[in-house]
Structures are given as structure tokens and as C-alpha cells.
Amino acid sequence: MIKENLKKVQERIEAACQRSGRKTSDVTLIAVSKTKPEEDIMALYETGQRDFGENYIQELRKKHDGLPKDIRWHMIGHLQRNKVKYIAEYVSLIHSVDSLLLAQTIEKEAVKHDRVIPILIEVNVAREESKFGVSIEDAPKLADQIADLPHVRVEGFMTSAPFVEDPEEDRPFFRSLRQLSVDMNSKNYNNVNVNVLSMGMTNDFEVAVEEGSTMVRVGTAIFGERNYKN
Ligand SMILES: *Cc1c(COP(=O)(O)O)cnc(C)c1O
């Protein structure tokens, strides 16, 4: 069941790539496994899936400890500074950096493990009150400041578009974030290359791919509905 769901999502990504003249290999599918058991992750692992996304530090640590070490773990949820130390050693990409203070903490923890931690800046493109992230206007400055930290590498932007019935409504938000990355790359800010765009979830990943997403974060369409009481 889960394996078939994964395959269907992969096929939908391929179709969206074809529609928009993009290469399927340019889009990474992150299976968002929060609240889901390790067996579910292993079922997908067996098919070759390696990128998984988690929101909660405790859960991420537990899964990392119990599962194969070649899984690439993506931290996609809001990250508190005092929790960075628990994931700094192995996290593949932190998608949710929205302040210089958080980036400075990541820098400090990265040094301890003698590594460079790749990050994305979370942008609240639609300016929703309920969401984390900086505004589109503030993103270049934050990227520029973070670029001065030697053990943190800004690779691009992440956004969660508003939950809407018709995903077409989110197209302009995806388009503006992509435009931001194009503008920044052309100005060559502080040698930052913002090529990664983490955008698109179960409800809107096809539109996001058509608008240039390079990483989609899909949970429900693969694992089914979440039960937060578990
Ligand atoms: C939970 C979550 C997802 C996955 O959402 P679905 O709608 O289940 O695909 C993606 N991104 C973030 C930041 C999330 O918290």
C-alpha cells in the first residue's frame, strides 16, 4: 500500500516535470514520515527511497538511531535553538532556518562535529500569521548574513503554501519564491547559490514542481492521514 502510494507520487512528479519541461532527476521526493512508524519507513527504504522528513526532534533522534545510516534525514519542522545539538551530527538538511540566531547556533554545533551543515531559509511567502519564516523581502539579507558562517551553507529556500482547496491558488507563491532565487543568484550575493527550492506538499506538489520546486515534501499522499495521538 505505502509502496504503491510512493510509486504514484513519483509518477505524478514525473508527469509534472514533463508538462513543464523539467528533468525528473532535478526533483527530490522527501517522504515526510512524522508520526509514522519505523516499519513504514523501512517499507519505502526497501524500494530505494532514502530521503525522509521529520518535524519533531525526539522522534527524529529515535528513528535515526534505529534505522539504516544511509537515510538522509531532513529537518522540516520549526527548530528550537536548544535542540540543534541533538541532530547536528547527522542531519542532511535543515529546511526551517528563519533567524540569524538559529543559524549561529547551528554554526556552533556544526563546529563541534567538524562538518558543514546545509540549510534552507524558511520563507513565509503568503505572510500567514500562523506560520514561521521570514518575509520574501527579508530573505536575501538573512541569506547574506548566514553566508558569513563557515560551517553553515545556505542552499536555498523552503516554503509551506497556504492550505487551499484549489492548488492553483498557491501557484503565485511558488513562482515568487523561485523568482527570488533567480534574482539572488544573478546578483551573486556573498557567493551564495540558492538553487534548492523546497516547496510542495500533498495538496500542491504538482503545481510546485511546475513552478520550479527541487524538493517536494510529501506525507499524507504516501503514508496516509496522520494521527497525532499516537
Ligand atoms: C507535515 C509536513 C509536510 C507534509 O505534509 P502533507 O500534507 O502530509 O504532505 C510537509 N512540510 C512540512 C513543513 C510539514 O510539517
The ligand as an SDF file (V2000), in Angstrom:
LIG
                    3D

 15 15  0  0  0  0  0  0  0  0999 V2000
    3.8120   17.6370    7.6930 C   0  0  0  0  0  0  0  0  0  0  0  0
    4.5650   18.4840    6.7430 C   0  0  0  0  0  0  0  0  0  0  0  0
    4.6390   18.1640    5.3760 C   0  0  0  0  0  0  0  0  0  0  0  0
    3.8600   17.0300    4.7310 C   0  0  0  0  0  0  0  0  0  0  0  0
    2.5170   17.4040    4.6250 O   0  0  0  0  0  0  0  0  0  0  0  0
    1.4400   16.5190    3.7970 P   0  0  0  0  0  0  0  0  0  0  0  0
    0.3380   17.4650    3.5380 O   0  0  0  0  0  0  0  0  0  0  0  0
    1.0470   15.3960    4.6800 O   0  0  0  0  0  0  0  0  0  0  0  0
    2.1080   16.0670    2.5560 O   0  0  0  0  0  0  0  0  0  0  0  0
    5.4390   18.9580    4.5660 C   0  0  0  0  0  0  0  0  0  0  0  0
    6.1250   20.0200    5.0560 N   0  0  0  0  0  0  0  0  0  0  0  0
    6.0710   20.3640    6.3660 C   0  0  0  0  0  0  0  0  0  0  0  0
    6.8490   21.5400    6.8290 C   0  0  0  0  0  0  0  0  0  0  0  0
    5.2890   19.6220    7.2350 C   0  0  0  0  0  0  0  0  0  0  0  0
    5.2140   19.9860    8.5230 O   0  0  0  0  0  0  0  0  0  0  0  0
  1  2  1  0
  2  3  1  0
  2 14  2  0
  3  4  1  0
  3 10  2  0
  4  5  1  0
  5  6  1  0
  6  7  2  0
  6  8  1  0
  6  9  1  0
 10 11  1  0
 11 12  2  0
 12 13  1  0
 12 14  1  0
 14 15  1  0
M  END
$$$$
